[in-house]
Amino acid sequence: MRVNRLALVKELFLNNCIMFGEFVLSSGKKSSFYIDLRIVPSIPELYCKVINTYIQYIKANNIVFDKICGIATAGLPIASVISYNLSKPLIYVRKETKDYGRKKIIEGYYERGDRILLIDDVATTGKSLVNAINILREEGCIVSDALVFVDREQGASLELSQLGVKLHAILKVSEILSALLHEKAITKEQYSKAISELGSEFEPAL
């Protein structure tokens, strides 16, 4: 099933996965909009559409990898289903090393030289992705690609490129904002305020 990305934006908005107001992001930055894809697995039809967009993107862009790594915690429900659908092994990096059992920070089987595709929901500054990249590389894994549903265009792409990793995004937040403005789902004032918060990675249309 092919999914129209911009039609999906409206559906996400109607299900309160995209909200406008006053928010503080995990990075500590203040924002006039918030993208919460943690809600998606609670809505099966929407969950299916979101997963399918990831799979379509991976296939269309011929991303080569051996294993999928989900970024805890929001990236895990997405990575798990993608892994199942593509018959690819799944691993994940914990937020911190557990202090019990085998005291691992990477869960799952992997080997030196494995090509790892990182999967997450939203990228803002890229901190979580960079942390996972460094941990995986320390273990001898190869990381050259990361895929997120939304790039907030606030530094993540640049951070990853400096590590030699390409940040793939199904949607850029500027595309989401433009689609919502076109649908009259948000006001021009909301659009302008949100656009003003984007980083240098955002390139306005001429």
C-alpha positions as protocol buffer text, in pm:
chain_id: "A"
residue {
  index: 1
  type: MET
  ca { x: 0 y: 0 z: 0 }
}
residue {
  index: 2
  type: ARG
  ca { x: 153 y: 327 z: -111 }
}
residue {
  index: 3
  type: VAL
  ca { x: 99 y: 616 z: 128 }
}
residue {
  index: 4
  type: ASN
  ca { x: 64 y: 982 z: 33 }
}
residue {
  index: 5
  type: ARG
  ca { x: 303 y: 1159 z: 270 }
}
residue {
  index: 6
  type: LEU
  ca { x: 127 y: 1494 z: 272 }
}
residue {
  index: 7
  type: ALA
  ca { x: -217 y: 1337 z: 320 }
}
residue {
  index: 8
  type: LEU
  ca { x: -63 y: 1157 z: 615 }
}
residue {
  index: 9
  type: VAL
  ca { x: 39 y: 1494 z: 764 }
}
residue {
  index: 10
  type: LYS
  ca { x: -325 y: 1597 z: 795 }
}
residue {
  index: 11
  type: GLU
  ca { x: -413 y: 1264 z: 955 }
}
residue {
  index: 12
  type: LEU
  ca { x: -133 y: 1304 z: 1208 }
}
residue {
  index: 13
  type: PHE
  ca { x: -254 y: 1656 z: 1285 }
}
residue {
  index: 14
  type: LEU
  ca { x: -614 y: 1541 z: 1337 }
}
residue {
  index: 15
  type: ASN
  ca { x: -490 y: 1275 z: 1579 }
}
residue {
  index: 16
  type: ASN
  ca { x: -294 y: 1531 z: 1785 }
}
residue {
  index: 17
  type: CYS
  ca { x: 43 y: 1395 z: 1679 }
}
residue {
  index: 18
  type: ILE
  ca { x: 127 y: 1748 z: 1560 }
}
residue {
  index: 19
  type: MET
  ca { x: 34 y: 2021 z: 1806 }
}
residue {
  index: 20
  type: PHE
  ca { x: 80 y: 2396 z: 1838 }
}
residue {
  index: 21
  type: GLY
  ca { x: 125 y: 2588 z: 2162 }
}
residue {
  index: 22
  type: GLU
  ca { x: 415 y: 2628 z: 2405 }
}
residue {
  index: 23
  type: PHE
  ca { x: 642 y: 2327 z: 2453 }
}
residue {
  index: 24
  type: VAL
  ca { x: 987 y: 2240 z: 2588 }
}
residue {
  index: 25
  type: LEU
  ca { x: 1170 y: 1977 z: 2382 }
}
residue {
  index: 26
  type: SER
  ca { x: 1392 y: 1701 z: 2522 }
}
residue {
  index: 27
  type: SER
  ca { x: 1687 y: 1910 z: 2404 }
}
residue {
  index: 28
  type: GLY
  ca { x: 1573 y: 2187 z: 2639 }
}
residue {
  index: 29
  type: LYS
  ca { x: 1474 y: 2416 z: 2353 }
}
residue {
  index: 30
  type: LYS
  ca { x: 1139 y: 2595 z: 2362 }
}
residue {
  index: 31
  type: SER
  ca { x: 910 y: 2541 z: 2066 }
}
residue {
  index: 32
  type: SER
  ca { x: 574 y: 2665 z: 1938 }
}
residue {
  index: 33
  type: PHE
  ca { x: 496 y: 2321 z: 1793 }
}
residue {
  index: 34
  type: TYR
  ca { x: 540 y: 1961 z: 1902 }
}
residue {
  index: 35
  type: ILE
  ca { x: 549 y: 1636 z: 1706 }
}
residue {
  index: 36
  type: ASP
  ca { x: 450 y: 1336 z: 1918 }
}
residue {
  index: 37
  type: LEU
  ca { x: 468 y: 1011 z: 1723 }
}
residue {
  index: 38
  type: ARG
  ca { x: 452 y: 804 z: 2043 }
}
residue {
  index: 39
  type: ILE
  ca { x: 74 y: 818 z: 2000 }
}
residue {
  index: 40
  type: VAL
  ca { x: 86 y: 647 z: 1660 }
}
residue {
  index: 41
  type: PRO
  ca { x: 110 y: 280 z: 1776 }
}
residue {
  index: 42
  type: SER
  ca { x: -218 y: 335 z: 1966 }
}
residue {
  index: 43
  type: ILE
  ca { x: -397 y: 401 z: 1636 }
}
residue {
  index: 44
  type: PRO
  ca { x: -353 y: 82 z: 1428 }
}
residue {
  index: 45
  type: GLU
  ca { x: -456 y: 220 z: 1088 }
}
residue {
  index: 46
  type: LEU
  ca { x: -231 y: 524 z: 1126 }
}
residue {
  index: 47
  type: TYR
  ca { x: 50 y: 306 z: 1265 }
}
residue {
  index: 48
  type: CYS
  ca { x: 32 y: 88 z: 953 }
}
residue {
  index: 49
  type: LYS
  ca { x: 53 y: 391 z: 724 }
}
residue {
  index: 50
  type: VAL
  ca { x: 352 y: 537 z: 908 }
}
residue {
  index: 51
  type: ILE
  ca { x: 538 y: 204 z: 900 }
}
residue {
  index: 52
  type: ASN
  ca { x: 465 y: 167 z: 529 }
}
residue {
  index: 53
  type: THR
  ca { x: 615 y: 509 z: 455 }
}
residue {
  index: 54
  type: TYR
  ca { x: 940 y: 400 z: 622 }
}
residue {
  index: 55
  type: ILE
  ca { x: 948 y: 77 z: 422 }
}
residue {
  index: 56
  type: GLN
  ca { x: 869 y: 260 z: 96 }
}
residue {
  index: 57
  type: TYR
  ca { x: 1151 y: 505 z: 164 }
}
residue {
  index: 58
  type: ILE
  ca { x: 1406 y: 234 z: 243 }
}
residue {
  index: 59
  type: LYS
  ca { x: 1323 y: 44 z: -76 }
}
residue {
  index: 60
  type: ALA
  ca { x: 1299 y: 352 z: -301 }
}
residue {
  index: 61
  type: ASN
  ca { x: 1637 y: 482 z: -183 }
}
residue {
  index: 62
  type: ASN
  ca { x: 1812 y: 143 z: -192 }
}
residue {
  index: 63
  type: ILE
  ca { x: 1955 y: 181 z: 157 }
}
residue {
  index: 64
  type: VAL
  ca { x: 2198 y: -105 z: 215 }
}
residue {
  index: 65
  type: PHE
  ca { x: 2222 y: -251 z: 566 }
}
residue {
  index: 66
  type: ASP
  ca { x: 2249 y: -576 z: 761 }
}
residue {
  index: 67
  type: LYS
  ca { x: 2063 y: -489 z: 1078 }
}
residue {
  index: 68
  type: ILE
  ca { x: 1820 y: -227 z: 1208 }
}
residue {
  index: 69
  type: CYS
  ca { x: 1886 y: -38 z: 1530 }
}
residue {
  index: 70
  type: GLY
  ca { x: 1592 y: 131 z: 1701 }
}
residue {
  index: 71
  type: ILE
  ca { x: 1660 y: 442 z: 1908 }
}
residue {
  index: 72
  type: ALA
  ca { x: 1504 y: 406 z: 2253 }
}
residue {
  index: 73
  type: THR
  ca { x: 1236 y: 469 z: 2332 }
}
residue {
  index: 74
  type: ALA
  ca { x: 1018 y: 627 z: 2063 }
}
residue {
  index: 75
  type: GLY
  ca { x: 1205 y: 465 z: 1776 }
}
residue {
  index: 76
  type: LEU
  ca { x: 1162 y: 110 z: 1905 }
}
residue {
  index: 77
  type: PRO
  ca { x: 794 y: 46 z: 1816 }
}
residue {
  index: 78
  type: ILE
  ca { x: 870 y: 169 z: 1465 }
}
residue {
  index: 79
  type: ALA
  ca { x: 1199 y: -17 z: 1420 }
}
residue {
  index: 80
  type: SER
  ca { x: 1051 y: -343 z: 1550 }
}
residue {
  index: 81
  type: VAL
  ca { x: 775 y: -358 z: 1288 }
}
residue {
  index: 82
  type: ILE
  ca { x: 1006 y: -248 z: 1006 }
}
residue {
  index: 83
  type: SER
  ca { x: 1251 y: -520 z: 1109 }
}
residue {
  index: 84
  type: TYR
  ca { x: 974 y: -781 z: 1102 }
}
residue {
  index: 85
  type: ASN
  ca { x: 841 y: -669 z: 763 }
}
residue {
  index: 86
  type: LEU
  ca { x: 1185 y: -660 z: 600 }
}
residue {
  index: 87
  type: SER
  ca { x: 1309 y: -978 z: 773 }
}
residue {
  index: 88
  type: LYS
  ca { x: 1608 y: -789 z: 912 }
}
residue {
  index: 89
  type: PRO
  ca { x: 1760 y: -847 z: 1259 }
}
residue {
  index: 90
  type: LEU
  ca { x: 1678 y: -584 z: 1521 }
}
residue {
  index: 91
  type: ILE
  ca { x: 1907 y: -443 z: 1788 }
}
residue {
  index: 92
  type: TYR
  ca { x: 1875 y: -135 z: 2004 }
}
residue {
  index: 93
  type: VAL
  ca { x: 2094 y: 94 z: 2210 }
}
residue {
  index: 94
  type: ARG
  ca { x: 1982 y: 151 z: 2567 }
}
residue {
  index: 95
  type: LYS
  ca { x: 1979 y: 505 z: 2705 }
}
residue {
  index: 96
  type: GLU
  ca { x: 2229 y: 390 z: 2966 }
}
residue {
  index: 97
  type: THR
  ca { x: 2410 y: 69 z: 3055 }
}
residue {
  index: 98
  type: LYS
  ca { x: 2194 y: -147 z: 3278 }
}
residue {
  index: 99
  type: ASP
  ca { x: 2349 y: -225 z: 3617 }
}
residue {
  index: 100
  type: TYR
  ca { x: 2215 y: -581 z: 3638 }
}
residue {
  index: 101
  type: GLY
  ca { x: 2228 y: -904 z: 3437 }
}
residue {
  index: 102
  type: ARG
  ca { x: 2480 y: -883 z: 3152 }
}
residue {
  index: 103
  type: LYS
  ca { x: 2514 y: -504 z: 3195 }
}
residue {
  index: 104
  type: LYS
  ca { x: 2481 y: -437 z: 2822 }
}
residue {
  index: 105
  type: ILE
  ca { x: 2412 y: -108 z: 2648 }
}
residue {
  index: 106
  type: ILE
  ca { x: 2341 y: -271 z: 2309 }
}
residue {
  index: 107
  type: GLU
  ca { x: 2064 y: -531 z: 2315 }
}
residue {
  index: 108
  type: GLY
  ca { x: 2056 y: -803 z: 2051 }
}
residue {
  index: 109
  type: TYR
  ca { x: 2310 y: -995 z: 1844 }
}
residue {
  index: 110
  type: TYR
  ca { x: 2558 y: -805 z: 1627 }
}
residue {
  index: 111
  type: GLU
  ca { x: 2906 y: -856 z: 1486 }
}
residue {
  index: 112
  type: ARG
  ca { x: 3195 y: -630 z: 1396 }
}
residue {
  index: 113
  type: GLY
  ca { x: 3148 y: -508 z: 1040 }
}
residue {
  index: 114
  type: ASP
  ca { x: 2767 y: -519 z: 1051 }
}
residue {
  index: 115
  type: ARG
  ca { x: 2609 y: -233 z: 855 }
}
residue {
  index: 116
  type: ILE
  ca { x: 2349 y: -74 z: 1081 }
}
residue {
  index: 117
  type: LEU
  ca { x: 2051 y: 140 z: 978 }
}
residue {
  index: 118
  type: LEU
  ca { x: 1935 y: 364 z: 1263 }
}
residue {
  index: 119
  type: ILE
  ca { x: 1560 y: 419 z: 1295 }
}
residue {
  index: 120
  type: ASP
  ca { x: 1395 y: 692 z: 1502 }
}
residue {
  index: 121
  type: ASP
  ca { x: 1076 y: 897 z: 1494 }
}
residue {
  index: 122
  type: VAL
  ca { x: 1189 y: 1261 z: 1507 }
}
residue {
  index: 123
  type: ALA
  ca { x: 1531 y: 1424 z: 1480 }
}
residue {
  index: 124
  type: THR
  ca { x: 1591 y: 1765 z: 1640 }
}
residue {
  index: 125
  type: THR
  ca { x: 1952 y: 1824 z: 1745 }
}
residue {
  index: 126
  type: GLY
  ca { x: 2056 y: 1466 z: 1669 }
}
residue {
  index: 127
  type: LYS
  ca { x: 2190 y: 1399 z: 2019 }
}
residue {
  index: 128
  type: SER
  ca { x: 2027 y: 1055 z: 2057 }
}
residue {
  index: 129
  type: LEU
  ca { x: 2137 y: 947 z: 1711 }
}
residue {
  index: 130
  type: VAL
  ca { x: 2495 y: 1067 z: 1765 }
}
residue {
  index: 131
  type: ASN
  ca { x: 2509 y: 876 z: 2094 }
}
residue {
  index: 132
  type: ALA
  ca { x: 2396 y: 556 z: 1922 }
}
residue {
  index: 133
  type: ILE
  ca { x: 2640 y: 605 z: 1634 }
}
residue {
  index: 134
  type: ASN
  ca { x: 2935 y: 643 z: 1871 }
}
residue {
  index: 135
  type: ILE
  ca { x: 2838 y: 337 z: 2077 }
}
residue {
  index: 136
  type: LEU
  ca { x: 2785 y: 116 z: 1772 }
}
residue {
  index: 137
  type: ARG
  ca { x: 3111 y: 228 z: 1611 }
}
residue {
  index: 138
  type: GLU
  ca { x: 3300 y: 154 z: 1932 }
}
residue {
  index: 139
  type: GLU
  ca { x: 3175 y: -204 z: 1892 }
}
residue {
  index: 140
  type: GLY
  ca { x: 3302 y: -221 z: 1534 }
}
residue {
  index: 141
  type: CYS
  ca { x: 2970 y: -170 z: 1357 }
}
residue {
  index: 142
  type: ILE
  ca { x: 2938 y: 42 z: 1042 }
}
residue {
  index: 143
  type: VAL
  ca { x: 2684 y: 324 z: 1054 }
}
residue {
  index: 144
  type: SER
  ca { x: 2634 y: 541 z: 747 }
}
residue {
  index: 145
  type: ASP
  ca { x: 2255 y: 594 z: 738 }
}
residue {
  index: 146
  type: ALA
  ca { x: 1983 y: 702 z: 980 }
}
residue {
  index: 147
  type: LEU
  ca { x: 1614 y: 728 z: 892 }
}
residue {
  index: 148
  type: VAL
  ca { x: 1355 y: 935 z: 1077 }
}
residue {
  index: 149
  type: PHE
  ca { x: 996 y: 1022 z: 1001 }
}
residue {
  index: 150
  type: VAL
  ca { x: 1045 y: 1394 z: 1070 }
}
residue {
  index: 151
  type: ASP
  ca { x: 1354 y: 1612 z: 1055 }
}
residue {
  index: 152
  type: ARG
  ca { x: 1280 y: 1925 z: 1258 }
}
residue {
  index: 153
  type: GLU
  ca { x: 1562 y: 2099 z: 1068 }
}
residue {
  index: 154
  type: GLN
  ca { x: 1727 y: 2217 z: 1388 }
}
residue {
  index: 155
  type: GLY
  ca { x: 2076 y: 2077 z: 1357 }
}
residue {
  index: 156
  type: ALA
  ca { x: 2053 y: 1698 z: 1338 }
}
residue {
  index: 157
  type: SER
  ca { x: 2141 y: 1666 z: 970 }
}
residue {
  index: 158
  type: LEU
  ca { x: 2457 y: 1873 z: 1013 }
}
residue {
  index: 159
  type: GLU
  ca { x: 2561 y: 1687 z: 1330 }
}
residue {
  index: 160
  type: LEU
  ca { x: 2529 y: 1351 z: 1157 }
}
residue {
  index: 161
  type: SER
  ca { x: 2701 y: 1465 z: 837 }
}
residue {
  index: 162
  type: GLN
  ca { x: 3005 y: 1562 z: 1044 }
}
residue {
  index: 163
  type: LEU
  ca { x: 3022 y: 1196 z: 1150 }
}
residue {
  index: 164
  type: GLY
  ca { x: 2985 y: 1073 z: 794 }
}
residue {
  index: 165
  type: VAL
  ca { x: 2624 y: 964 z: 844 }
}
residue {
  index: 166
  type: LYS
  ca { x: 2340 y: 1064 z: 611 }
}
residue {
  index: 167
  type: LEU
  ca { x: 2018 y: 1165 z: 784 }
}
residue {
  index: 168
  type: HIS
  ca { x: 1723 y: 1049 z: 575 }
}
residue {
  index: 169
  type: ALA
  ca { x: 1386 y: 1202 z: 657 }
}
residue {
  index: 170
  type: ILE
  ca { x: 1048 y: 1102 z: 519 }
}
residue {
  index: 171
  type: LEU
  ca { x: 929 y: 1455 z: 592 }
}
residue {
  index: 172
  type: LYS
  ca { x: 1101 y: 1780 z: 682 }
}
residue {
  index: 173
  type: VAL
  ca { x: 914 y: 1993 z: 930 }
}
residue {
  index: 174
  type: SER
  ca { x: 901 y: 2280 z: 678 }
}
residue {
  index: 175
  type: GLU
  ca { x: 704 y: 2048 z: 446 }
}
residue {
  index: 176
  type: ILE
  ca { x: 465 y: 1965 z: 730 }
}
residue {
  index: 177
  type: LEU
  ca { x: 411 y: 2331 z: 813 }
}
residue {
  index: 178
  type: SER
  ca { x: 352 y: 2421 z: 448 }
}
residue {
  index: 179
  type: ALA
  ca { x: 100 y: 2137 z: 409 }
}
residue {
  index: 180
  type: LEU
  ca { x: -92 y: 2242 z: 720 }
}
residue {
  index: 181
  type: LEU
  ca { x: -97 y: 2606 z: 608 }
}
residue {
  index: 182
  type: HIS
  ca { x: -221 y: 2501 z: 263 }
}
residue {
  index: 183
  type: GLU
  ca { x: -501 y: 2300 z: 429 }
}
residue {
  index: 184
  type: LYS
  ca { x: -582 y: 2601 z: 650 }
}
residue {
  index: 185
  type: ALA
  ca { x: -522 y: 2379 z: 953 }
}
residue {
  index: 186
  type: ILE
  ca { x: -293 y: 2646 z: 1101 }
}
residue {
  index: 187
  type: THR
  ca { x: -283 y: 3024 z: 1073 }
}
residue {
  index: 188
  type: LYS
  ca { x: -19 y: 3227 z: 892 }
}
residue {
  index: 189
  type: GLU
  ca { x: 96 y: 3349 z: 1232 }
}
residue {
  index: 190
  type: GLN
  ca { x: 145 y: 2994 z: 1360 }
}
residue {
  index: 191
  type: TYR
  ca { x: 329 y: 2905 z: 1041 }
}
residue {
  index: 192
  type: SER
  ca { x: 560 y: 3207 z: 1057 }
}
residue {
  index: 193
  type: LYS
  ca { x: 643 y: 3154 z: 1424 }
}
residue {
  index: 194
  type: ALA
  ca { x: 725 y: 2787 z: 1369 }
}
residue {
  index: 195
  type: ILE
  ca { x: 936 y: 2859 z: 1060 }
}
residue {
  index: 196
  type: SER
  ca { x: 1133 y: 3121 z: 1254 }
}
residue {
  index: 197
  type: GLU
  ca { x: 1244 y: 2849 z: 1497 }
}
residue {
  index: 198
  type: LEU
  ca { x: 1409 y: 2634 z: 1232 }
}
residue {
  index: 199
  type: GLY
  ca { x: 1786 y: 2620 z: 1207 }
}
residue {
  index: 200
  type: SER
  ca { x: 2024 y: 2705 z: 927 }
}
residue {
  index: 201
  type: GLU
  ca { x: 1943 y: 2372 z: 759 }
}
residue {
  index: 202
  type: PHE
  ca { x: 1606 y: 2512 z: 655 }
}
residue {
  index: 203
  type: GLU
  ca { x: 1620 y: 2666 z: 309 }
}
residue {
  index: 204
  type: PRO
  ca { x: 1310 y: 2872 z: 226 }
}
residue {
  index: 205
  type: ALA
  ca { x: 1171 y: 2839 z: -125 }
}
residue {
  index: 206
  type: LEU
  ca { x: 1267 y: 3124 z: -356 }
}
